[in-house]
Amino acid sequence: MEMRARAIAIAVGTMLVASCATGSAEFTDVYVADFRSDQPATCRPTDVPRSHGKAREFFSRARQVDYKTLQDHYELAPCFSEGTLKRSGKSCDWQIRAGATGSVQCGEQKLYFACDTCNDLFGTK
């Protein structure tokens, strides 16, 4: 009986984690198109993910947050990489900022992301 309860607890925990994850399956065909900076002397291309793979990895690790959380708890860095991706087969635009935050714009809908485990994707460190 104890084994069965443990198995059920593990299954429920796995489902909860999966339901909270953004998951890379939601975004496909992630393409890096450009880099922009409002402060080129201090925020450079090396400060953001510049490869398609690193951008895809950012969105697979990042968690979706609301705009208030993004503004209150994360730095809005002055530079970002940008590109396109597909979400549910529709083309969307994205940005990933040097502060490990990002956004995806699909038509009128804008999604916000933050990644606390993505330091290895940023900079040359």
N, C-alpha and C positions, 0 to 999 in steps of 0.2 A: 504494500500500500504506500509506503514511504517513497519507493522508487517511482511509482506512478505520479504521486504528488510533485516530486522533483521534476519529472519529465514535463508535466503540465506547466509548472512554473517557468521552466526554460523555454517552452514553446510560446507562452504568453509574453515573456520578456523579449524574445526574438521578434515577435510580431510588433510589439510596441516600438522597438528600436527601428525596425524597417519602416513603420508608418511615419516616424519623425525624420527619417533621412531624405535628403533631396534626391539622391541617387542619380548616377550618370546616365541611366537609361532614359530619364526624362529629357535630357538634352543630347542631341546627336549633331554630327557634322559641324563641330566647333572649329571655327576658322579665325585666325588672328589677321586683322587687316591693317592696323595702324597703331601708332603711339602718339599721345598728346601730353603736353606739359604746360601748366601755367607758370612754372618756375624751373626752366630748363637747367639752371646752374645747380640746383639742389635736388631735383627729382628727374631722374634719367631713365632711359629705356631699360637699363640693367636692374631697375627697382621694381619691375613688374614682370609677370609671365609673358614671354614673347613667342613661345612656340605653341602650336596647336595642342600638343600633348599636355603641356603644363596648364594651359587655359582649361582644357577638358578636366584635368585633375582638380583644379581649383573648384569647379562647379560640382564635381563628385564628392569632394570633402566638405564644402561650405554648407552651412545651414541657412535656410530661409528665415529672415527676420522682418519685422515691420519697420517702417521708416523711422518711427520714434526711437526704437531700440538702436538702429543704425546711427542716428544723429547723437543720441545721448551717451553711447558707450564705445563708439569707434571713431578713429581719426579719418577725416575726409581728406585724403592725400591729394596734392595738386597735380598728380600725373596718373595716367592710366593707359592700359592697352585696350583696344576695342576690336570688335569683329562681329561676325554673324554666327548663328547656330540655328538648329531646328528644334522646336518643341511641339510635340504631337503633329509632326509633319509640316508645321508652319514656320516660315522664316522669321527670325527675331534678331534684334541687335543687342549686344552686350558690352559692358565695360568691367574691367577689373582694375581697381585702384591700388596704389602702392601700400596702403594701410590694411591690406588683406580684406577689402570689402568689394562688392560688385553689385551689378544690377543687370537685369534682362528686361528689355522692352519688347513686348509682343503686342502690336497694335496699340490699343489704349491701356493695356494692363502692364504695370511695371512691378517686377519682383526684385526684392533686395536680399543680398547675401552677405554673410560674414563668415570668416574661416579662422578659427583659433588654432588650427593644426596645420597651417599652410606655410609656415616660415621658410621651409626648404624650397618653395616655389618662387620666392621673392629675393631679389638681389643676387649678388655673386658670392654670398657667404656660404 
